């Protein structure tokens, strides 16, 4: 009865939201290119003889999956690796990172679409990244005896409260198709146990984002980026990565103050969503500064003190981190919960984050090891950055501690691979 009830629920919800769905799909064009495939029209796609299917929601999950994908290719040389994403940005990132894998759209959680996908691809194993749970999908995978493993699992406090309140104890029933949960931390594992998942189905294997980093690859492009941006050796760079509105306003106000004392300081803003680059550019102009989009920079450009470079392309943030002296982690001045700070940490940068980092419990370990600076409030942004700019020794120590801690935290991908093997 579960699939029937779910199908009825989804169809009623779609009917209730039909004006909004019509606007987003037919007026704004969102999902229009992938809607047919997500509804199960995939017969034109080649059928693999055997495959492993890995799914991530968007860019973060797709990037974090890289070390596991590489390990699966070695461990299963005769199996195709199929990678799906929910968002368009996730599919685009998957196509860039995994050119030798087949990239597909994830089906809508309707019985007939899921049956079409499972019958067409016939995966020997399904790997879900983080906590991407679709009950119809899991029910049909279990019914067709396809093992499903969840890796790099995380369960935020907000999601935990939602599952506990709205599902009223049904979480174990709706997720019975998952054979094993490989969670990032004990905090997340305990939340799963509180929702009724048996302890024997849960392991703590760490965060694969520590394994997904590639400092040598990024550092190889440092000189080219410095040349492109016209960064002379005497200049210092503050880079704010994966920012959300209105964090850029806070950073611009901070930068305007800092420029008076540190004229050799330069600012780079990289919004989490590149489509916001025009909005950020307008805020830069309102601060009496000149916005310069990185994609529009031509030869012989020099980054002057009144210039603010805006990263406006997906996938360039890690390389841009190589040229900065202080890295600020976006999504943390507001209650979003923070963004990935591991990339600048792995490069030995002095990393600063705001008070809201609840999506990344690993920050506690970095704080204990004095490998990151966390602001108590948004108002502490200016004095904290000012102190770091005036203390090169402190910046160096922070970076060294962060780099060492990242190195000690690696190995999650191999542990997750072993769980995948054990689930077959």
QUIRA-V385126 format. One record per residue. N is the residue number from 0. SS is DSSP state (a for helix, b for strand, c for the rest). PHI is phi in whole degrees, 0 to 359 (none if undefined). D_CENTER is the distance of its C-alpha to the mean C-alpha in Angstrom with 2 decimals. Layout:
BEGIN
((N SS PHI D_CENTER) (N SS PHI D_CENTER))
END
This chain:
BEGIN
((0 c none 35.07) (1 a 301 31.34) (2 a 299 30.29) (3 a 297 33.12) (4 a 297 32.25) (5 a 295 28.58) (6 a 299 29.67) (7 a 297 32.12) (8 a 299 29.59) (9 a 297 27.10) (10 a 293 30.03) (11 a 294 31.43) (12 a 296 28.14) (13 a 296 27.87) (14 a 295 31.49) (15 a 294 31.01) (16 c 261 28.06) (17 a 304 29.70) (18 a 298 30.37) (19 a 293 26.76) (20 a 297 25.63) (21 a 300 28.41) (22 a 296 27.36) (23 a 289 23.69) (24 a 275 24.56) (25 a 267 27.96) (26 a 269 28.08) (27 c 274 24.61) (28 c 80 23.98) (29 c 289 20.56) (30 c 70 20.17) (31 c 298 23.73) (32 c 289 23.20) (33 c 249 21.54) (34 a 299 23.54) (35 a 300 26.34) (36 a 296 24.22) (37 a 292 22.31) (38 c 268 25.84) (39 c 104 26.88) (40 c 274 28.62) (41 c 231 27.51) (42 c 298 30.95) (43 c 282 30.88) (44 c 281 28.04) (45 c 298 29.36) (46 c 268 29.67) (47 c 283 28.50) (48 c 291 31.08) (49 c 204 28.47) (50 b 207 24.70) (51 b 242 21.64) (52 b 250 19.04) (53 b 246 15.34) (54 b 234 13.12) (55 b 226 9.45) (56 c 294 8.88) (57 c 216 6.74) (58 a 301 5.08) (59 a 301 1.82) (60 a 292 5.05) (61 a 296 7.31) (62 a 292 6.86) (63 a 294 7.18) (64 c 284 10.07) (65 a 305 12.04) (66 a 296 14.48) (67 a 288 15.29) (68 a 300 15.95) (69 a 300 18.17) (70 a 290 19.95) (71 a 294 20.56) (72 a 298 22.12) (73 a 288 24.50) (74 a 286 25.30) (75 c 230 25.89) (76 c 296 27.34) (77 c 267 29.17) (78 c 252 26.25) (79 b 289 24.13) (80 b 256 20.38) (81 b 255 19.15) (82 b 238 15.51) (83 b 240 14.72) (84 b 219 12.05) (85 c 273 12.82) (86 c 271 11.79) (87 a 296 13.64) (88 a 296 10.84) (89 a 296 9.25) (90 a 296 12.86) (91 a 296 13.45) (92 a 294 10.79) (93 a 298 12.21) (94 a 296 15.63) (95 a 285 15.12) (96 a 278 13.81) (97 c 233 16.15) (98 c 295 19.35) (99 c 264 21.46) (100 c 251 19.69) (101 b 271 20.40) (102 b 256 17.70) (103 b 227 18.52) (104 b 274 17.68) (105 c 282 17.29) (106 c 290 20.63) (107 c 295 21.47) (108 c 279 22.43) (109 c 243 26.11) (110 a 305 28.53) (111 a 292 29.95) (112 a 287 26.68) (113 a 293 25.35) (114 a 300 28.77) (115 a 297 28.73) (116 a 294 25.44) (117 a 294 26.48) (118 a 290 29.98) (119 a 287 28.92) (120 a 268 26.40) (121 c 46 27.83) (122 c 292 24.99) (123 c 277 26.26) (124 b 204 22.98) (125 b 243 19.89) (126 b 243 16.68) (127 b 257 14.13) (128 b 269 10.62) (129 c 64 10.07) (130 c 223 12.59) (131 c 273 13.04) (132 c 244 16.76) (133 c 234 19.29) (134 a 300 22.78) (135 a 295 24.76) (136 a 301 22.62) (137 a 293 22.98) (138 a 296 26.69) (139 a 291 27.48) (140 a 297 25.69) (141 a 294 27.80) (142 a 296 30.87) (143 c 266 30.65) (144 c 63 30.10) (145 c 262 26.72) (146 b 293 24.90) (147 b 238 21.40) (148 b 238 19.26) (149 b 259 16.13) (150 b 239 14.18) (151 b 55 11.60) (152 b 294 12.69) (153 c 216 12.04) (154 c 220 14.29) (155 c 295 14.21) (156 a 299 17.72) (157 a 295 17.68) (158 a 296 16.82) (159 a 301 19.33) (160 a 297 21.98) (161 a 295 21.46) (162 a 298 21.89) (163 a 291 24.85) (164 a 279 26.51) (165 a 275 26.17) (166 c 271 26.41) (167 c 52 29.39) (168 c 87 29.06) (169 c 273 28.08) (170 a 305 24.63) (171 a 301 26.14) (172 a 292 28.08) (173 a 287 25.28) (174 c 246 23.06) (175 c 300 26.01) (176 c 291 24.74) (177 b 275 22.16) (178 b 283 24.17) (179 b 210 22.03) (180 b 248 19.07) (181 b 256 17.43) (182 b 263 15.82) (183 c 288 13.96) (184 c 211 16.77) (185 a 295 20.24) (186 a 301 19.34) (187 a 293 17.23) (188 a 298 19.99) (189 a 295 22.66) (190 a 296 21.19) (191 a 297 21.28) (192 a 299 24.84) (193 a 293 25.75) (194 c 275 24.80) (195 c 106 27.26) (196 c 284 25.38) (197 c 301 27.84) (198 a 300 27.13) (199 a 290 27.99) (200 a 266 25.04) (201 b 238 22.52) (202 b 229 21.57) (203 b 254 19.52) (204 c 245 18.08) (205 c 93 15.56) (206 c 254 11.93) (207 a 292 11.28) (208 a 297 8.92) (209 a 292 12.45) (210 c 274 13.73) (211 c 279 11.28) (212 c 287 12.43) (213 c 219 15.37) (214 a 306 17.41) (215 a 300 20.58) (216 a 296 19.12) (217 a 291 17.68) (218 a 296 20.93) (219 c 297 22.98) (220 c 259 22.03) (221 a 300 22.72) (222 a 299 26.36) (223 a 294 25.76) (224 a 291 23.34) (225 a 300 25.87) (226 a 293 28.58) (227 a 298 26.86) (228 a 275 26.25) (229 c 67 29.72) (230 c 272 28.69) (231 c 280 31.85) (232 c 302 31.92) (233 c 279 33.20) (234 c 276 30.27) (235 b 243 27.46) (236 b 237 24.00) (237 b 256 21.81) (238 b 243 18.30) (239 b 253 16.05) (240 b 254 12.43) (241 b 56 9.92) (242 b 281 12.95) (243 c 240 13.87) (244 c 295 17.48) (245 c 256 19.85) (246 a 302 18.46) (247 a 301 19.66) (248 a 295 23.14) (249 a 298 23.10) (250 a 290 22.10) (251 a 293 24.73) (252 a 297 27.33) (253 a 298 26.58) (254 a 297 26.84) (255 a 299 30.12) (256 a 291 31.57) (257 a 294 30.47) (258 a 301 31.95) (259 a 294 35.39) (260 a 264 35.30) (261 c 234 33.02) (262 c 294 34.04) (263 c 269 32.27) (264 b 276 28.81) (265 b 234 26.42) (266 b 238 23.27) (267 b 237 20.18) (268 b 248 17.82) (269 b 234 14.48) (270 b 296 13.37) (271 c 302 9.82) (272 c 246 11.61) (273 a 304 14.19) (274 a 294 16.65) (275 a 273 17.34) (276 a 300 18.91) (277 a 293 22.37) (278 a 298 22.08) (279 a 297 21.02) (280 a 300 23.87) (281 a 294 26.28) (282 a 295 25.44) (283 a 298 26.05) (284 a 297 29.41) (285 a 296 30.26) (286 c 272 29.93) (287 c 64 32.59) (288 c 239 30.27) (289 b 251 29.59) (290 b 284 26.16) (291 b 227 25.49) (292 b 287 22.69) (293 a 300 21.64) (294 a 293 22.15) (295 a 258 25.70) (296 c 288 26.76) (297 c 246 29.79) (298 c 301 31.86) (299 c 68 33.83) (300 c 281 31.47) (301 c 234 31.75) (302 c 280 29.33) (303 c 280 31.86) (304 c 296 31.56) (305 c 266 31.32) (306 b 266 28.51) (307 b 233 24.86) (308 b 279 22.54) (309 b 245 19.70) (310 c 288 16.82) (311 c 235 16.84) (312 c 229 15.22) (313 c 292 11.82) (314 c 89 11.00) (315 c 258 13.58) (316 a 298 12.07) (317 a 301 12.47) (318 a 292 15.99) (319 a 292 16.86) (320 a 302 16.17) (321 c 296 19.09) (322 c 263 21.61) (323 c 265 20.96) (324 c 255 22.93) (325 b 229 20.99) (326 b 246 17.25) (327 b 259 16.33) (328 b 268 12.91) (329 c 287 12.38) (330 c 73 11.96) (331 c 243 14.42) (332 c 277 17.75) (333 c 243 17.33) (334 c 287 16.76) (335 c 289 13.15) (336 c 113 12.23) (337 c 90 10.57) (338 c 234 7.50) (339 c 296 6.95) (340 c 255 10.64) (341 a 288 11.16) (342 a 300 11.48) (343 a 294 14.36) (344 a 297 15.73) (345 a 293 16.17) (346 c 270 18.05) (347 c 76 20.38) (348 c 271 19.70) (349 b 283 20.86) (350 b 255 17.79) (351 b 237 18.39) (352 b 227 16.45) (353 c 278 17.85) (354 c 287 19.25) (355 c 255 16.40) (356 c 233 13.89) (357 c 292 14.42) (358 c 281 10.86) (359 c 229 11.20) (360 c 299 14.74) (361 c 299 14.74) (362 a 299 15.68) (363 a 298 19.08) (364 a 296 19.77) (365 a 294 19.04) (366 a 293 21.35) (367 a 299 23.98) (368 c 270 23.99) (369 c 53 24.18) (370 c 247 21.15) (371 c 203 19.51) (372 b 247 21.17) (373 b 247 20.25) (374 c 285 22.17) (375 c 287 24.31) (376 c 216 24.30) (377 a 298 23.16) (378 a 294 26.75) (379 a 277 26.29) (380 a 300 24.09) (381 a 297 27.17) (382 a 298 29.21) (383 a 290 26.39) (384 a 297 25.46) (385 a 300 29.22) (386 a 296 29.93) (387 a 293 27.41) (388 a 297 28.79) (389 c 270 32.21) (390 c 223 31.48) (391 a 296 30.37) (392 a 294 31.19) (393 a 296 28.81) (394 a 299 25.96) (395 a 297 26.89) (396 a 295 27.10) (397 a 303 23.70) (398 a 296 22.16) (399 a 294 24.24) (400 a 298 23.40) (401 a 296 19.63) (402 a 297 20.06) (403 a 294 22.35) (404 a 291 20.17) (405 a 300 17.18) (406 a 299 19.85) (407 a 286 21.24) (408 c 266 18.02) (409 c 275 17.45) (410 c 119 18.76) (411 a 295 16.46) (412 a 300 16.14) (413 a 294 19.95) (414 a 295 20.36) (415 a 292 18.13) (416 a 298 20.12) (417 a 296 23.31) (418 a 292 22.40) (419 a 298 21.84) (420 a 300 25.28) (421 a 292 26.85) (422 a 273 25.75) (423 c 282 27.56))
END
